Amino acid sequence: MGHKNSKGTVSIVNYRGRIRLRWRYQLKRYSLNLSIYNKTNLLQAKKVAISIEEDVANDRFDYTLNRYKGKKEISKHTGN
C-alpha cells in the first residue's frame, strides 16, 4: 500500500479526477477536496498545501478548513 508522509506534511493526490489534500494534525486525519485535477489547479493546490503546512507548524491550524477553501478560485476547465 502507500507510504506515510513526514509529520506535518500535506499530500496531494488525484482522487477520481479531482485534487485531494490529506494530512494529520493532533492525531486527527483531515482531507480537503478541491477542483478538477489539472496543471493549473495543481499549482493552486500546492499553495494551499503550503499554507496548511505552515499553519500546522505554527499551531494556527483552522479546524473548519474555511480558511483553505477560501483561497483563490480554482480553475474549472480541464486543460493541462
C-alpha positions in Angstrom: 0.0 0.0 0.0 1.1 3.7 0.1 3.5 5.3 2.5 3.1 7.8 5.3 4.2 11.4 4.8 6.5 13.1 7.2 4.9 14.7 10.2 3.2 18.0 9.3 3.2 17.4 5.5 0.2 17.6 3.2 -0.1 15.0 0.5 -1.7 16.0 -2.9 -3.4 13.1 -4.7 -5.6 12.6 -7.7 -8.8 11.1 -6.4 -11.3 10.3 -9.1 -10.1 13.1 -11.3 -10.1 15.7 -8.6 -7.4 17.1 -6.3 -7.5 15.9 -2.7 -5.2 17.2 0.0 -4.7 14.9 3.0 -2.8 15.4 6.3 -2.9 14.7 10.0 -3.0 17.2 12.9 -3.1 16.3 16.6 -3.8 12.7 15.8 -6.8 13.5 13.6 -6.9 13.0 9.8 -8.1 15.8 7.5 -9.0 15.8 3.9 -9.8 18.7 1.6 -11.3 18.1 -1.8 -10.6 20.7 -4.4 -11.3 21.0 -8.1 -10.5 19.1 -11.3 -7.0 17.6 -11.4 -5.1 19.6 -14.0 -1.8 21.6 -14.1 -3.4 25.0 -13.3 -5.4 23.7 -10.3 -2.4 21.6 -9.1 -0.3 24.8 -8.8 -3.0 26.4 -6.7 -3.4 23.3 -4.6 0.3 23.3 -3.8 -0.1 26.8 -2.5 -3.0 25.7 -0.3 -0.9 22.7 0.9 2.0 25.0 1.9 -0.4 27.3 3.8 -1.8 24.3 5.7 1.7 23.1 6.5 2.8 26.5 7.8 -0.3 26.8 10.0 0.2 23.3 11.4 3.9 24.1 12.1 3.0 27.4 13.8 -0.1 25.9 15.7 -2.5 28.1 13.8 -4.4 25.4 12.0 -8.1 26.2 11.2 -10.2 23.2 12.1 -13.1 24.4 10.0 -11.0 24.3 6.8 -12.8 27.5 5.7 -9.5 29.4 5.6 -8.1 27.0 3.0 -11.3 26.6 0.9 -11.4 30.4 0.5 -8.1 30.6 -1.3 -8.1 32.0 -4.8 -10.7 30.4 -7.1 -9.5 27.1 -8.6 -9.9 26.9 -12.3 -12.9 24.8 -13.6 -11.5 23.9 -17.0 -9.9 20.6 -17.8 -7.0 21.8 -19.9 -3.5 20.6 -18.8 
